[in-house]
C-alpha cells in the first residue's frame, strides 16, 4: 500500500467529489455558528492563518475574506482533488490572499512563530494523536496567536422521534472512528488537549444545529453513505445492512414531522 493510500485509510469518510459535496452541505449548515465563532475569537484584517483539514476550501475562502488583502490564509488537506478544486474556486473569486497545500498534517511542518491563528473543524476527531498536532500548532503560532477548534461529541447526536436507523447510524459511525484509534466524542476533551499543548486563556462554547427540513437534515444519511466503504471493508456492517439503514434513514429525514441534529459541537479557542 502506498503512503497516500495509507493516509486515506486513516480517514473513514470518502474523499474526492462525493466527500466534497457532503462537506459543502455541512459548511452551509454550519455557516451561521462558525461565522459567529470567528467573530467571537477576534479574527481581523491583516492576520495570517491556517485552515487545517480544509477539504474543498469553503471555510478557507471565508477566512480569506475576513483577513482581507493585507492578510493571508493557507488551507491544507491530504486530498489532491479537493485541493485542486479549492485553488480553482479561489482563482474564480479572485482572492489572492489565499493558498492551498496538499499535505498530511501529521507530517506537515512550517516555520515556528509564523501565524496569527490556526483553525481546524472536525479534524482532531479523526487523529489517533490529536495532542501531537496541537503541540505542532502551538510552535507555528506567533506569541499571542490563537488556536480555533470546532469538533464533535457524537454522544450528543439526536433525532426526534426515536428512529432505529438513526441509532444504528450513530453506532456504526462511532465504531468506525474508534476502530482507527480516534475519538468520535473528542469535543469535551478539547480544552484539556489545548492546555496540555501549552495554550492559555482557554475558552469554549457549545452549539448544535437542529433541522426540521432542508439539506442540513440530510447530513446523517450523507455521512452514512460516505462511510459505507469503510464499514464494509472493515466488516463493521454488510452492504445489505448499510443499504437498509440508508433507506430507513432517508425516509425519516424526508418526514417534516421529524427532527435531526448535527452532533453536539464544541468550539474552543485559546492563546499561545
N, C-alpha and C positions, 0 to 999 in steps of 0.2 A: 504494500500500500504506500502511495506517495505521501510526502509530508502534507500536501494540500488536502488529500483525501482524509488523512488522519485528523486534520484540523476541522474539516467539515463534519466528521463523525462526532466531534465534541458538541456540536450544536444540533439539538434534536429537531429543530424546525427547518423545513425546506428553505433553501436559498433561491437565488435566481429570480425569475419573473414571478412565479407563484408566491414566493416568500415576500417579495417586494410589494405585490398587490395587497397582501394581508397587512403589511406594515403601513401602507398608505391609508388604509381604512382605520387602523389603530391610531395613526397620527391625527386623523381628523377627529376621532372620538376623544383623544387626549388633549387636543389643541387648547381648549379653554383653561384646563388646570395646569398644563405645562407652561403656558404663557404667564399665568398668574405666578407660578413658581419662579420663573426668570425675573419677573418684576420684584418679587419679594427678596430675591438674592442680590439685587443691586447691579445686574449686568448693565453696562453702559457703553456709549460711543467711545471708540478708540481702544477698547480692550482687545486682547489676543487670547484665543481659546481653542479648546479641543472638543470635538463631539466624538466620543469613543463608542464604537459599535454603531456607526451612523446609518447602516442599511442603505436605502436609496437616497439619503441626504435631505429628506424633507425638513427635519428639525435643524440640520446644519444650515440650510438656507435661511430659516427663520432667525437663527443666531447671527448669521452674517448681516441681516437687516438691522438687528439691534446694535451691533458694534460699528456699523457704518463703514464708509470708505477708508477711514483712518485706522480701523481695526482689522482683525483677520480671524478666520475660523478654519481649522483643518478637521475634516471628517475622516475617520479611519475605520475600515471594515475589512474583513477577510474575503468578502465575496466580490470577485473581479467584475462580474456582470453588473452588480449594483453600484460599484464604484464608477464604472463607465457611464451608467445611466445618470448618476449624480453629477458627473462632470458635464454631461450634455445639458442637463437642466440648468446648471449654473451658467453655462455659456448662453443658453437661450434667454435667461433672465438678464444677463449682463452684470453679474456680481463678481467683480474682480477680486474682492477681499476673501473669497472662499476657495479652498483647495481640498483635494481628496487624495488619500493614500490607501493602497491595498496592503494590508499588513495583519499579522496575527498579533493581537495586543499582548499576548503572553510573552512574546519575544521582541516586541517593538521597543525601541529606545529613542530618546531625544535628549537634547542638552538640558542640564538642570537649570532651575530658576528662569524659565523661559516664558511661561504662560500665566495669564491673569486668572483663568478659570479652566476647569475640565468638567465636562458633563457626560453622564452615561445613563441611559434609560434601559431598563430590563436587560442589563449586561451582566452584572455580578451574579445574578441568579444562575447563570449558565457556567460559571467558573468553579472548578474544584478548589482553587485557592484565591478567593476574591481579595484577601488581605494583601497578597503579593502585588496585585495591580494597584491597590490603593496606596501602598508604600511607594510604588513607582510614580504614581501621580503626584504624591507629596514632593518627591525630588524634582519633578518637572515644573512645578508651580513656583512662581516668584514668592518671596516673603509677602504675606498678606493675601496671596492668591486663594481662590476658593474651589473646593470640590463640590459638585452638584450631582446628586444621585436620585434617580427615581427607580424604585424596584418593588417587587411584588411580595405579598403574603397570600399565597394561594389558598390558605385555610379560610380566608375571608370571602372567597368567591361564592356567590349565591344566586339562586333563582327563586321565583315565586309564581305559582305554587310549586310543590315538590315535583321533581322530574327525574326518573331513574336514569335516563340517558345523560342528563347533566351531571348527576352524581358519578356515573361511570366515567364520563369525560374527565372530571376533576381527578378521580383516582388514577386514570391512565396517564394523564399529564404528569401528575406527581411522581408516579413510579418511573416514568421515562427520565425525568430530571435526576431523580435520586440514583438511578442506575448508573448515571455518568459521574456520580460522586459530587453533584452540585446540590443546591438548596432552593427548592421552589417556594420556600417561605422565608426568604432572606430578609425581607423588609424590616422587621423589628430588630434585626441584628446590625443594621447599617450604622447606627450611632456608635456602637461598640467597635465595629470594624474601623470606622473613621478615627476614633480615639486611639486605637492600637497602632494605627499608621502614623500617628503624630499630630493629627489635626486638633484644633481647639475651637472654642465658641461654636460647639455643635448644636444645631437646631433641627427640628423636624416638624413635618406636617403630614397628615393622612388624608387622602382623597379616594373617592370611589364612585366613578360614573356608573349610573344605572340607566337602563334603556327599556322603554315600552315598545318602541318602534324604531325603524331606521337601521342604517348599516352598522352602527355600533353594537346593535343587538346580535349581529351575526358573528361576532368575534369568537365565540365559543366553538361554533361549527367550523369556522375558517381555521382556527388553531388545530382542532382535531384533524381536519383534512390535511393540514400541513405537517402534522407529526405522525401521520399514518405509516409512512415508510419506516420510521424509527420503531414504532410499536410492533410492526410485523417483523421487521428484520431482527429485533431483539426478543422476539417471542413473548411479548407482553400482551398481545391480542392477535387474533386471526383476522384476515381480511374480511371475512364474513361478519365477525363481531364489530369491527370498525364501521362497515357499511350500514349495519343495522342501527348502531348507535347514532351515526350521522343522520340517517333518515328520520329517526325519532327526534333528535335534537333540532333539526331544521324545521320540522313541523311545529315544535314547541316555540321556536323563535318567531314563526310566522303568525302565531296566535296573538292578537292585540290585547288579550286579557292576561298575558304573562309578562313577567319582568326578568331580566337577566343583567347582572352586574359584570363589570370587569373585576379582576382580582383586587383586593384591597392594596392600595399603593402608598408606600412610604416615600415621602420627599425629604431628603436630608441634605443640608448644606453646612459646610464647616470651613474654617480658615487655617491656612498654614502659618 
